[in-house]
Amino acid sequence: MKKIFKNIIFAAVSAVVLSSCVNDLDVIPLNPSELSPETAYGTDETGYLQGLTKIYYSFINTGDLKVEDAGASELVRAFWSTQEVTADACKCAWEDSWVSALNTNTWSSEANAATYAVYCRTMLGISFANEFVRQTTQDKLDDRGVDEALAAKVRSMRAEARFIRAYLYWMALDTFGNVPLTTEDSPMGGGFMPTQYPRAEVFNYCISELKDIAASGDMPAARSNYPRADIGSVYGLMARMYLNAEVYTGTPMWADAKAACESIYTLGYAVCPEYAALFRGDNGEYLAARNEFLFAIPYDAEDTQSYGGTGYLTFSTIAAVDVKDDKGTDDEADDEFFAPTGINNGWAGNRVPDTYVQAYFSPAAVDFEAGTYTITDKRGQLFDIKGCLQSMSNEAELKNFKNGWSCWKYNNYPHDKDNTDPEALETAKKKAYSDIDYPLIRLGEIHLIYAEACMNLGQDALALPKLAELSARAGVAAPTAISKEFLVAERARELMWEGHRRTDLIRYGMYGGDDVAYTWPFKGGLSSYGQTFPSYMNVFSIPPTELASNTALVQNPGYPAGTASAE
């Protein structure tokens, strides 16, 4: 099921040098011997699949960008970092310049590897989608002599490409606000400089596209196309965008969010009975987990090798741990890795501040030395604290991986195995990459969107049964009413480390702004108590390289001019 990414090199390698992400968006090869958009497609399905694969590859590509760490340039990893490290759920121990800025909300208009990657990967992926859509009109298929059987498949691929384009636009508008808007109808050529559009207009374009895709009937049926997108993916993104409509446009759209969720509820997705199984190494093959996914990015230790995505979310959350032999000597030949999360090394980076765990999981009987604690909620039973330190109150503790709770939510073992199984352990000792698919949209999120929409419409009773499903899985009492305070906490628990937190806090008025009372350690600086930062930082600055190469762009309000290096 992961084959769309397996032969990625045939479709995704480009000769384009990314001195600018957005200029020259037609990306026609400079080498005459290479295929061009006009010659890559014919009457064979292979060319179209390769073109579609190139668009999907936008999420996991780690090449081309000039940044200090190639793994950090992957879109899933970079977007996750902007969402989680900048908020209350995660702090990173590394001293990379981009990490420090995100940890403390002190980024500016200067180049930042994480935000630069989000900007470039989304814009370039959009350009690839535009070209695919441009090359797959019915007129072009007719001109090539494509038969109806293949044409039907291509129409379905075209719908997928349009969905991915809308998803990338959502990532861009959520992160940067006003962004360039290009479509298959935009001019081509190196002299074209895409115009920046207001956030609300980009939002409206995406919603229009999603509605049109849904109505066309061309999108693959729900749960028929994993790990590629299907009709459920379309409604899932629509629901998420409507959820945040007031932030993006100034106008709430709760009825639309509710309707999008209700469309999803007719498609047969199901909540996985085991929360932890959603994030295990076989989550793309284990049907109970996969049935909850509306859209996911597949990772495979053999065929999709990456230090981004779920590889990042496993390696960065543990330190390399081994066991001395029975003589107490550290002879490498005698060492045996515990491989606690199913991989063979650790980077000692990301962990959860104690304040977050205390606020949302209410741990009891915590013993950091013994590594024991009690949390009733099963979603809070995925931490490791043995040898950790509770405090995170100064810069030294911020940069010390031992300070905080290690989050082992992403675990590369299959759902029914762990490191006590000798065979599974032997496999883990050889795993240098992740097998865990990364859920971009899942039914648990949709239930929470539905609850928030119903609350704002005064229809709580409709959503309570959906929330009860999540509570039952977590082993906690179901709510009897819905409030903003409940949703802030429940999304913190259910969606922890899934790339939603910054967006959630902005929607709830808890992120940037002089009048925002909510703080967390190192919010806005190195203070362990946190402090406010300006509301203009609710969006990131446009990378200076893009401002330099495209004079049609203007920097987001509040940010001064920056330098032109992403390093």
N, C-alpha and C positions, 0 to 999 in steps of 0.2 A: 504493500500500500504506500510505500514511501518512494516508489520508483521515479516520481516526477523530479526528484532532486538527485537521483543517482548518477545520471550522465550529464551533470550540470555543465561540464566544460564545453560540450558541443554547442550549447545554446547561450551561455552566459558570459563567455569571455569576449570582451570588447577592446578594440584598439584605441578607444577614446582616452586621452589623458585628462584627468579631472582637475585641471587648474582652476576651473570653475564648474560648479555642479549644474548650472542651469543654462549657460550659454551653449549654443550649438546643439539644441535639443533633438535635432533630427538624427544625430549619432550615426551618420552614414560612414562606413569604414573608409579609411584613407588609403588602404592598400587595394588596388584594383582586383587582386586575386581573391579577396574576401567577398563573401556574399553580402549583397546590399538588401534593403527592405524590398526592393523591386524584384530581386532574383531569388530570394530565400523561399518563397512560397510558390507552390505549383499545384499539381493534382494529387499529391501524396500527403497523407496525414502527418508524416514525420516532421516536416518543416513547420507546420502549425503548432504541433506539440512543443517543438524546440523554442518557438517564439513565445509561447505561453509560459514555458518554464523560465525563460529569462525574466519575465515579470515577477513570478513567484520568488525567484532568486534574490530579488531586491531585499527581502527580509533577512537573508542569511549571508550575503556577500561580505567578505572581509578584505577584499583587495581594492586597489586603485586609490584609496584616499591617503593623503599624506598626513598621518597622525602618529603620535608617539607609540601607540600600541595597536597593531592591526586588529586584534580581537575586539578592542573597544570601538572599532568603526562599524561593527555589525549593527544593523538597525534594531533588532529585537533587544540586544544588550544596551545600546545607547538610549533607546526610548525608555526602557525599564529603569535605567539609572536616573534619567531626568524625572521620572515619576516617583521613585521610591527613595533614592538617596537624598533628594532635596526635601523630603518630608519627614514625618515622625517615625516611620516604620523601619528605617535602615540607616546605618552609618557605616562607612568603609574605612578600614585602617590604613589604606595605602596613601602614599604621599604624592601621587601623580597630581599635576596642577589642576586637571579637570575635576579630580576627586575632591580636592580641598574646596574648590568653588561650589560644588554641589552639596557637599557636607554642610556647609555653613551659609548657604544662600548668599554668596558674595560674588556671584558671576557679574560680569559687566558686558560691554560691547566687545571686549577683547576676545580673541579666538578661544574656543573651548572644544576639546575633541569630541565630547559626547553630543553637544548640541549641533556641532558642525556635521557629525555623522547623521543625525536625524534629518537635518536639512538636505544634505546631499543625497542620501539614500532615498528619501521620499521623492525629491524632485526628479532624480534620474529614473526611478521606477515609474513615475508618472509618464516620463517621456517615452519609455519602452512600451507602456500600455497604450499611449496615444498612437504610436506607430503600428502596433498590432491591430488596433481598432481601425486605423486608416487603411490597412492592407487587407481587411477581411469584410469589406462591404459586399453586398450581393452582386453589385456590378463588377467588382474585381474578380469575384469567384466565377461569375459567368464568363468573363473575358478569358480566364485561364482554363475554362472547360471543366470546372469542378462538378462532379456528379452530385445529385441531390443527397445521397447517403452521407458523403463527406461534408457537403454544405451544411447539413443539419448539425453535424459534430462541430464544425467551425463556428456556427452561430452560438452554440453552447459555450465554446471556448471564448468567444468574443464577449459573451455576458460575464464570464469569469474575469476577463481582463478589465472590463468596466467596473466590476465590483472591487477588484484589487486597487484600481485607480482611485475609487472613492475612499477606500480604507486608507490609502497613503495620504490622500488629501485631508482626511480626518486627523491623522497623526500630525500633519504639518500645521493645520489651523489650530489644533489644540495646543501645540507647542509654541508656535510663533505668531498666532493671530492672523495678521494680514500677509498673505503669501501670493506668489505668482500663480495665475490660473491659465493653464493651456489645455487644449483638447485636440482631438484629431483634426479639427478645422483650423487650428492655429497655423500661422505661416511657418515655413521651414527655412533652414539656412543659417549659416554662422552669424549673419548680421542681425538676426531676430533677437530682441530683448524682451522677454516676457513681462507683462505689466502686473504689478501688485494689485490684488483686489481686496476690498474690505472683507473681514472675516465672515460677516453675515452673508455676503454674496457667495463666497466659497461654500459655506454651509448650505445655502439654497441650491447651489449647483449639485452638490452631493446628494441631497434629498431627492431632487428631481431625477437624477441618474438612478438612484436606488429604486424609486417608485417605478420608473420605466423598465428597469431590469425585471422587477418582480412581476409586472403586468405582461411582459413579453412572453413568458412561458419558456424562455430559452435556458434559464438557469437549471443546472442539474437538480434532481429531486433531493429532498432532505435525506441525509445519511447515506447517499448513494455514491459519493464522490471523494470520500476521505483519502488523504488529508487536504485535497483541494476544496475550494469553496462550493457551497450549494445554496439553495434558496433560503435555508435557515440562516446562513451567514449574512445574506442581504437584509433580512428582517432584524437580525441581531445588531448589525451596525446601525440600522435605522433607529432602533430602540435606544441605543447608547447616545446617538446624536440628539435625538429628541430629549433625552434625559438632561442633557447639558445645553439645551437650546437657549435658555435665558442668558447663560454666560456668553454664548457665541453670537447671539443676535439681539439680546435685550428683551426678548419675548418668550415666556414659558410656553411649552407645548406638551402639557401633561396628557391630554386626551390622545394625542398622536403617539406618545410613548406607550401608553396603555394599549392602544390598538395594535401597535407593532408586536408587543409581547403576546397579545392574544392570538395573533397570526402564527407565532412560533408554537403556541400551545396546541395547535392542530396538526403539527408535523411529526409527532412521534418521538421527540427527544425525551430522555428520562434522566432523573437525578441518580447518579451513581450511589449505591448503598454505602460505599466505603470512601470517605473523603480522601484519605491518604493515597488511595489507588489512583486518583486523578493525576498524581504527580510522580508516578513510578516509571521505571524503565520500559515497561511493557504497556504503557497507557494507550498507545496507538493500536495495539493488538488485542488488549483485554476489552471485550465488548461492553462490559458494564461501565467501564470508564469512558470509552469512546462514544457511547450513546449520549453522553452529556455534552460533548463538544459540538459547537456550531461552526467553529473555525479554529484550526490549529496549525502550527508550523512543525513539521516533522524533523526530528534529529535522529541520526543513526551513527553509532560509533565507528562503523566501517565505511559508510557511504556518504555521510553528511558531516564530515569532521570539522568542528568549529570550536573556537574558544569564546564564542558568543553564546547567546541563547541559554538553553538549560545546562550546557557545559559550564558556562560562567556561573550559573546559579547553584551548581553543585561544588565545583572547585573552589569558588570564592568563599564558601561558607564553612570550610574545614581547614585545619592545619594538617600537614603531612604527619601521620601518626604511625609509629611502628612499635613492636614489642621486643624488649630485650630478651635474650635467651635465658634459660634457667640458671645460668652462672652469673647473670647480671652484666654481661659484657655486651657492647654495642657492635658486634661483629656483623657486618652487612650481610654476610652469607647466611647468618642465623636469623636475621630479622624477618618478621612476618607482618604485613600490613593488616590492620584491622579493616581497612576499606569500609568505613561505617556507612557511607552512602553510595556504595557500589562503584566507586572510581578509585584510581590508584595514586592519587596525589591530592594536595590541597594548597590553596593560595593565601589562606588567612586574611580575608578581606572583609566581606559583608557580615554584619550581625545586627540583631534587633536590640535597641536600647531597653534597659530595664523599665523605664517609664512607660513604654508602649505595652509591654507585657503586663505590668501591674494594672494599667488603665483598662485593658480590654480582655484580659484572661484571668485576672484575680488569682494568681498562684498562691498556694499555701505550702507550709513545711518545706521551704526552699533551703537546700543545702548545697552550696556551690562546690564545696570540697568533695562531698560524696557524689555529687551529680544527680541529686534527687529533688523532685518537687511534685506537687499535686495540682493538677488543673482538671476540672470536671469536663470542660469542653474539649472534645476530641481534636478539634482544630488547633488547640493549644498544647497538644501532646507531641508535637513534632520538633521540639527544641532539645538541644543538648547543652548542659551547663557544667559538666564535670571539669574542674580546674579553672572555670571562668571566674570573673570578678564582677560584682554587681554594679559598682560605681562607674559612671561615665560623666565626670564632672570637670575635666580640664583637658587641655590639648594633648597631653601625654596619654591620657586614657582613651581619648578619641582615636589615637593612632596605634593603640595596643589592641590587637585582635581578641585578647582575653577578656577585655571589658565589654560585657554585654552577653546576650543570649544567642547561641549559635542556632540558626534556623535550618533544620534539615527537611524542609517541606519537599524539596526536589531531591528525589532519591532514586539512584539508577538501578537498584535491585528490582526485579519483577515484583508485582503486588503481593505475592505469597512467599517471598524469600527475604532473607537478610544475611548478615555476615556470620550467623551461627550455622548456616548451611555450608558444609565444606565445598561442595561443587560450585555454589553461587559465589563463595569467597574467592575461589581460584579464578573464576571468570572475572570478578571485579578487579583482581590484582593486575589484570591485563588491560583494563578499560582506561584508555587515555582520553576518551571522548564520551559524550552523553548519548543515551538512547531515548531520553525523555522528550516526548513531543510537548511543545509549549502551547497551552490553550489560549488563544487570543479572544475567543468569545465562548462562553459555556452557559449552560442552563441555570447554574447557581446565580450568575450575574443577572440573568434575565428575570429571575424571581425577585431579586432586590430592586431592579428597575421598576418592575410591576408594582411592588410595594410602595415605592416612592411616588409613582404616578398616582396610584389609588389614594394614598394619603393626601396628596395635594388636591385631589378631586373630591375629597370627603367620602371615599368609598372603601375605607379600610377593610371592611368585612370580606370583600372580594379577594384580597391579597393574603389574608391571614392563613388560609390553607397552604399557600405556596411557601410562606415563611415557616410553617409547621414542618414541611418536608425537610428544610435545611436544619431546623432545630432537632428533629428526630435523628437525623444523620449525625449531628454533633453530640447527641446525648444530653441535651439540655431542654429545659422547659420552653414550650412555644410561647411567643408573645400573645397577649390578649388585646393589644392596641399598638398602633404604629406612630412613632414620633420621630422628629429629626434626630434627637439624641440617640434613640434606638438604632436608627439607620447608620449614623456615624460609626457607632460601635460595631454593629453587625457587619457592615462592609469591611471594617478593619479586621474582623475575624475571618469572615468567609473569603475575602479577596486579598488577604495579606500576601504581599510580594508577587502580585500578578499584574503590576503595572497600572494601577488605578488611583493610587493614593493622592498624588498631587492634584489630579483633576477633581477628585472627590472633595478635598479640602477647599479648593477654589469655589466649587459649587455651593458648599455649605458656609462660605464666608469665613473660613478658618485658616487661610493661607497668608497671602501678602496684603498689607494695608495698615495704615497707622492706627486704625480703630479696631484691629483684630486682637482679641484677648487671648486666643489660643496660642500656646507656645509649646516648644519641645526643646530638648537639649541641643544647643548649637544652632538653633534657628536664628538666622540673621547675623551670626558671628560665633566667636568661641566661648560665649557665655554658656555655662551649664544649665542656666535657667531659660535661655532663649530670649529673643527680643524681636520686635517687629521689623519688617523690611517693607520698602515701598510697594504699593499695589501695581505699579507698572511692571514689576518683576513677576507678575502672574503669567506673563509670556516672556520668552527668551529673546535675546537680541538676534537680529539677522546676522549671519556670519560676515565678517568684514571682507572676505574674499569675494563674496557675492555682490556686495555693494560696490566693490572696486571694478568688477567685470560687467555689471549691468547697471547702467546709469538710470534705468527706469525704476529701480528700487530705492526706497527710503528706509532709514533705520526706525525701529519701533520707538514710540514716544518714551522719553525718560532716559534713553541710553545715549551716551556721547559716541563720537566716532571712535572706531577701534583700529587695531593693526591688522595686517593682512596675512597672518600666519596661523595655521591650525595646530601648530606644535606647542 
